[in-house]
Amino acid sequence: MRKILILSILFLVGVLVFAQEQAVLREFSGKVEVMPPGKNWEPAARNLVLPQGTVISTGFNSFATIQAGSATLQVKPLTRMAVAELVKAQGEQKTTLDLKVGRVRAKVEKVEGLEHDFTLKSPVSTAAVRGTDFEYSGNQLQVFDGIVKFLNAISQGRTITQGEQSAIQGLSAPASPEEAAVATSKTEVSTKPAGAPEGAAG
């Protein structure tokens, strides 16, 4: 009996110290759909809880705002993204999102006494931060505030700071902010999926 009681107490302490967080769909406009784990696509709703494993999709001229702990995400049009991991341990919150296609702006607020390990991934790169404001499209990164670690698929990285931007091509290391600025001035980069109508990059 005493052993069962001790195990129960340890279990409850574990739940309190290491708990799954929730992402919440705060606002949206246009056609926005969500697919919870093991379910089919369904229309979005304000203040809808997005459990770990949920996929969100925005249509043409549509957007969504998601709150994930201390991070606020602006999901741009023609974007599909999965909530991969949402965990809060003692003194640390971990958020991992998988960007399939499209563009997301993330603002990660600094909270006293809490480290927020925030990561946005795509098939070609990873953007990892601890308190900042940035926009990410999988192969492009622009930092508005703070510092972002930008890594390609084979973990070659570069630190991008406030006011800087970078891009990744194939398995090359991320471009320096100077190289990215020159490339941006010469070309207009579209993030629309293959087959999307012109002007759909949003």
C-alpha positions as CSV (number, residue, x, y, z in Angstrom):
1,M,0.0,0.0,0.0
2,R,2.8,2.4,1.0
3,K,4.6,1.6,-2.3
4,I,1.5,2.4,-4.3
5,L,1.0,5.7,-2.5
6,I,4.6,6.7,-3.2
7,L,4.3,5.8,-6.9
8,S,1.0,7.8,-7.1
9,I,2.7,10.9,-5.6
10,L,5.7,10.6,-7.9
11,F,3.3,10.3,-10.9
12,L,1.4,13.4,-9.8
13,V,4.6,15.4,-9.3
14,G,5.7,14.3,-12.8
15,V,2.5,15.5,-14.3
16,L,2.9,18.9,-12.7
17,V,6.5,19.3,-13.6
18,F,6.3,17.9,-17.1
19,A,3.0,18.7,-18.7
20,Q,1.8,19.0,-22.3
21,E,1.0,22.6,-23.3
22,Q,-1.8,23.7,-25.5
23,A,-1.9,25.8,-28.7
24,V,-5.0,27.8,-29.2
25,L,-6.4,29.3,-32.5
26,R,-7.2,32.8,-31.4
27,E,-8.3,34.5,-34.6
28,F,-8.7,33.6,-38.3
29,S,-10.0,35.0,-41.6
30,G,-11.0,33.3,-44.8
31,K,-10.8,29.5,-45.3
32,V,-8.9,28.0,-42.4
33,E,-9.1,24.3,-41.6
34,V,-7.6,22.0,-38.9
35,M,-7.0,18.3,-38.8
36,P,-6.6,17.0,-35.2
37,P,-4.6,13.7,-34.7
38,G,-6.5,10.7,-36.2
39,K,-9.4,12.9,-37.5
40,N,-10.4,14.5,-40.8
41,W,-10.2,18.1,-41.8
42,E,-12.7,20.4,-40.1
43,P,-13.5,24.1,-40.2
44,A,-11.6,26.4,-37.8
45,A,-13.2,28.0,-34.9
46,R,-12.0,30.8,-32.6
47,N,-10.4,29.7,-29.3
48,L,-10.1,26.2,-30.7
49,V,-7.5,24.1,-28.8
50,L,-5.0,22.5,-31.2
51,P,-3.6,19.4,-29.5
52,Q,-0.1,18.1,-30.3
53,G,-0.1,16.5,-33.8
54,T,-2.8,18.9,-35.2
55,V,-2.3,20.3,-38.7
56,I,-3.6,23.7,-39.7
57,S,-4.1,24.9,-43.3
58,T,-4.9,28.4,-44.6
59,G,-6.4,29.1,-48.0
60,F,-6.0,31.9,-50.5
61,N,-6.2,35.4,-48.8
62,S,-6.7,33.6,-45.4
63,F,-4.7,33.8,-42.2
64,A,-4.8,32.5,-38.6
65,T,-3.3,33.6,-35.3
66,I,-2.2,30.9,-32.9
67,Q,-1.1,31.3,-29.3
68,A,1.4,28.6,-28.2
69,G,2.6,29.4,-24.7
70,S,4.5,32.7,-24.9
71,A,4.6,32.5,-28.7
72,T,2.2,34.2,-31.0
73,L,2.1,32.9,-34.6
74,Q,0.7,34.6,-37.6
75,V,0.0,31.9,-40.2
76,K,0.0,33.5,-43.6
77,P,-2.1,32.5,-46.7
78,L,-1.5,29.2,-48.4
79,T,0.3,27.7,-45.4
80,R,0.2,24.2,-44.0
81,M,1.8,23.6,-40.6
82,A,1.7,20.9,-37.9
83,V,2.0,21.3,-34.1
84,A,4.8,18.8,-33.5
85,E,5.6,19.3,-29.8
86,L,4.2,21.4,-27.0
87,V,5.7,20.6,-23.6
88,K,6.2,22.6,-20.5
89,A,8.7,21.3,-17.9
90,Q,10.0,23.1,-14.8
91,G,11.3,26.4,-15.9
92,E,11.2,25.6,-19.6
93,Q,8.7,25.5,-22.4
94,K,9.4,23.6,-25.6
95,T,7.5,24.3,-28.8
96,T,8.2,22.6,-32.1
97,L,6.2,23.3,-35.3
98,D,6.6,21.7,-38.7
99,L,6.1,24.0,-41.6
100,K,5.0,22.0,-44.7
101,V,4.6,24.9,-47.1
102,G,3.9,28.7,-46.8
103,R,5.1,31.3,-44.4
104,V,4.7,32.0,-40.7
105,R,5.6,35.1,-38.5
106,A,6.5,34.1,-34.9
107,K,6.8,36.5,-32.0
108,V,8.2,34.7,-28.9
109,E,7.8,36.8,-25.8
110,K,10.4,36.6,-23.0
111,V,8.8,35.5,-19.7
112,E,10.6,36.0,-16.5
113,G,11.6,32.7,-15.0
114,L,10.7,30.7,-18.1
115,E,13.0,29.6,-21.0
116,H,11.1,29.1,-24.2
117,D,12.8,26.7,-26.6
118,F,11.0,27.6,-29.8
119,T,11.7,25.8,-33.1
120,L,10.2,26.1,-36.6
121,K,11.2,23.3,-39.0
122,S,10.7,22.7,-42.7
123,P,12.1,19.9,-44.9
124,V,15.1,22.0,-45.8
125,S,15.9,24.1,-42.7
126,T,15.3,24.9,-39.0
127,A,14.9,28.2,-37.2
128,A,15.5,27.9,-33.4
129,V,15.0,30.9,-31.0
130,R,14.7,31.9,-27.4
131,G,12.7,35.1,-27.4
132,T,12.4,37.0,-30.6
133,D,10.2,38.2,-33.6
134,F,10.8,36.7,-37.0
135,E,9.2,35.5,-40.3
136,Y,10.0,32.0,-41.7
137,S,9.1,30.3,-45.0
138,G,11.2,27.2,-44.8
139,N,14.0,28.4,-47.1
140,Q,13.9,32.1,-46.0
141,L,14.3,33.9,-42.7
142,Q,13.8,37.5,-41.7
143,V,14.5,38.6,-38.1
144,F,12.7,41.7,-36.8
145,D,13.9,41.4,-33.2
146,G,16.3,39.2,-31.2
147,I,18.5,36.4,-32.5
148,V,17.6,33.3,-34.5
149,K,19.8,30.2,-35.2
150,F,19.2,29.2,-38.9
151,L,20.2,25.7,-39.8
152,N,20.0,23.8,-43.1
153,A,19.0,20.1,-43.4
154,I,22.5,18.9,-42.5
155,S,22.8,21.2,-39.5
156,Q,25.1,23.9,-41.0
157,G,24.1,27.1,-39.3
158,R,24.3,30.8,-39.1
159,T,23.1,33.2,-36.4
160,I,20.8,35.9,-37.9
161,T,20.2,39.0,-35.8
162,Q,17.7,41.9,-35.7
163,G,17.2,43.6,-39.0
164,E,18.9,40.8,-41.0
165,Q,17.7,38.1,-43.3
166,S,19.0,34.9,-44.8
167,A,18.1,32.1,-47.3
168,I,19.0,28.5,-48.0
169,Q,19.4,26.9,-51.4
170,G,19.6,23.1,-51.4
171,L,22.1,21.8,-48.9
172,S,24.2,25.0,-49.0
173,A,24.9,26.7,-45.7
174,P,22.5,29.7,-45.0
175,A,23.5,32.8,-46.9
176,S,25.1,35.7,-45.0
177,P,22.8,38.7,-44.4
178,E,24.8,40.6,-47.0
179,E,24.4,37.9,-49.6
180,A,20.7,37.6,-48.8
181,A,20.2,41.4,-49.2
182,V,21.9,41.4,-52.6
183,A,19.8,38.4,-53.8
184,T,16.5,40.0,-52.5
185,S,17.3,43.2,-54.4
186,K,17.7,41.3,-57.6
187,T,14.9,38.8,-57.5
188,E,11.4,38.4,-56.1
189,V,11.1,35.1,-54.3
190,S,7.7,33.4,-54.2
191,T,6.6,30.9,-51.5
192,K,3.4,29.7,-53.2
193,P,3.0,26.0,-53.6
194,A,3.4,24.4,-57.1
195,G,0.2,25.0,-59.1
196,A,-1.1,27.9,-57.0
197,P,-2.4,30.9,-58.9
198,E,-0.3,33.9,-59.6
199,G,-0.2,36.4,-56.7
200,A,-0.9,33.7,-54.2
201,A,2.3,34.0,-52.2
202,G,0.5,36.4,-49.7
